[in-house]
Amino acid sequence: MNNPSPASQRGGDSEASIKRGLWSSRMAFVLAATGSAVGLGNIWKFPYVTGENGGGAFVLVYLFCIAAVGLPIMMAEILIGRRGGASPIRSMGQITRRDGHHRAWGLAAVIGVLAAFLILSFYSMIGGWAVSYISTSATGQLTGLSADAIGEIFSGLLGNPWALLGWHTLFMALVVFVVIRGLRGGLERAVTILMPALFVLLLIVVGYAMTTGHFGEGVAFLFQPDFSGLTTAGVLVALGHAFFTLSLGMAVMMAYGSYLSKNVSIAKTSIVVSVMDTGVALLAGLAIFPIVFANGLEPGAGPGLIFQTLPLAFGQMPWGSLFGTLFFILLTFAAWTSAISLLEPVVEWLEEKKGMSRGKSTIGAGIACWLLGIVSILSLNVWSDVTPLGMFAMFEGKTIFDLLDFVTASVMLPLAGLLVALFAGWIMTREALQNELAMSARSFSLWYGIIRYVTPVAVAVVFIYNLL
Ligand code: TRP
């Protein structure tokens, strides 16, 4: 399949893409990209980082980052993928060779693949939490419990490395199972049904949240900016989360873009994906914070936030066990489709670089991620006091899991994103960009200005502030 000779790849994008097959429709691409974007980032991470960073002001910065940094970079990644017509690392190489740029730009894709690997290791552990809550809800264990009792169920799970290991193993096996069969198999169909279902279930929980009598408080927490609660570190988290939630900085959108047909508008597609992703995150926030306030819980409770609030809601609402079970099934699916997109670039890299078969690459990468995931599991219990970089004020009290999350989401993703923005804005030719984006002159200039100036400056400023 993969022709190693660059000369024969010169023929152009269409040739390469035809060889690799395309998405069956624009809708299929939108669904797959949304399936990757909508995941634990929206439902698990967004509420808890918002809670930790004081609410409204953080949300405002996050929305700005989505619009001014995330969306333009998503367009850049998709266009690079489509123009290169190959796997991410190869696509960047392809474009640099064809258009005579320095090969070092391929580094962006390399950072991305490494970040994918690191993220998947702990993503799978959190995915495992979601799976375990399917059975906790289905067996009715959450019904009518107090906030304290629910908190104990959660800390019981985190304190039990063997249980965590079991769920982590199950989750990773699910991911490997799909990736081994290639990207397009069941993915399109699964996403078509599951994404809308997740949306409806979130709406049901929001409906419940409205009955708690604290809905207004939740809305105010999310949408009334109070900048006194926001630190510069919080701004970095917002920026990093914009990358994380849109699946940027890791070449996933490049990989998906390479299967995209020429006559699809990259801009419109990216806007649809970003809006859906942001919509799910805000809905999750609206579902969770009223429950937090109604039960006197702590918005800054950290990574366990949704596992301590949503079960409360399900424990109290009519048909709660049913809705709860459904919800955690859908959360598992959302995490699953995202995790698939995290493993895919690693597998493609092994296939191309090491010449391994798909089966071997997938199993090899899966096992390596699974092993690394054990480190995150242990850092919640046995190693909860181990803070390897604790001597630096910035990392005080951060466990290995916290550090992995920080290094990937807040450092590697924005860094890779910065390289993508610079590559698209300053290295690729204007003709190449215009040709791919095919937008009106006005919209193109707007995007071009943003990707050349706004995006790199925003990322650089946030970084530098945090280093000082
Ligand atoms: N976007 C996913 C989420 O919000 C996580 C994810 C999947 C991701 N693929 C990615 C993050 C690629 C960064 C890069 O849960």
Residues whose N, C-alpha, C, O or C-beta is under 5 A from the ligand:
A	BS01	LIG	S36 A37 V38 G39 L40 G41 N42 F243 F244 T245 L246 S247 L248 M250 V252 S338 S341 L342
